[in-house]
Amino acid sequence: MTIPMLRLFAAVEVPPEIAEELDPHQDDLDGASWREAEQLHVTLRFFGEVPEPEADDLDAELSTVPSGWALRPGRSGPGWRAASS
């Protein structure tokens, strides 16, 4: 049996008012790959490919960050959507 792997990262969301200010400048950076404003984030740590059971453990650990921080695991790959606040 193959254990599913997930590409994971921990990130802080960019507040909407800052994302709106960045939007007009996106075209000024050649070679940059931008996301929609609601998907902008600052990656704190890229974990790479992680077995799904370990991803659940990582999610549990990151959920212990004190309130007031917008820190959560980001998951990318088939079947995963961005976490909602």
C-alpha positions in Angstrom: 0.0 0.0 0.0 1.4 3.4 -1.0 1.1 6.2 1.6 -0.1 9.5 0.0 2.5 12.3 0.0 1.6 15.9 0.4 3.6 19.1 -0.4 3.4 21.1 2.8 4.5 24.6 3.9 3.8 26.8 6.9 2.7 30.4 5.9 1.4 33.6 7.3 -1.5 35.2 5.3 -0.9 38.6 3.8 -3.7 41.0 5.1 -6.1 42.0 2.4 -5.2 45.7 2.6 -1.5 44.9 1.9 -2.4 42.5 -0.8 -4.4 45.2 -2.5 -1.4 47.6 -2.3 0.9 44.9 -3.9 -1.5 44.2 -6.8 -0.5 47.1 -9.0 3.2 46.2 -8.7 2.9 42.6 -9.7 3.4 43.3 -13.4 6.7 45.2 -12.6 8.5 42.0 -11.6 9.6 40.0 -14.6 9.6 36.3 -14.0 7.6 36.5 -10.8 4.7 34.1 -10.4 1.9 35.8 -8.6 -1.3 34.5 -7.0 -4.7 36.1 -6.6 -4.8 38.6 -3.7 -6.8 36.2 -1.4 -4.1 33.5 -1.9 -1.0 35.7 -1.1 1.1 34.5 1.8 4.6 34.6 3.2 6.1 31.1 3.4 7.9 30.6 6.7 8.9 27.0 6.1 8.7 24.6 3.2 8.5 21.0 4.4 8.4 19.4 0.9 6.8 16.0 0.3 5.4 14.6 3.6 3.5 11.4 4.2 -0.1 12.1 4.9 -0.1 10.7 8.5 2.9 13.1 9.4 0.9 15.9 7.7 -1.8 15.4 10.3 0.7 15.6 13.1 2.2 18.8 11.7 -1.3 20.3 11.4 -1.9 19.5 15.1 1.4 21.1 16.1 0.8 24.2 14.1 -2.6 24.6 15.6 -1.0 25.2 19.0 0.5 28.5 17.8 -0.9 31.3 20.1 -4.1 33.0 18.9 -3.5 36.2 17.0 -1.1 34.5 14.6 -2.4 33.5 11.2 -0.1 30.5 11.0 -1.4 27.3 9.5 -0.1 24.5 7.3 -0.5 25.0 3.7 -1.2 21.9 1.6 -0.9 21.6 -2.1 -1.5 18.8 -4.4 -4.5 16.7 -5.6 -7.6 17.0 -3.4 -6.3 19.9 -1.1 -7.6 23.4 -1.0 -6.2 26.4 0.9 -7.2 26.3 4.5 -9.9 28.9 5.4 -9.8 31.2 8.4 
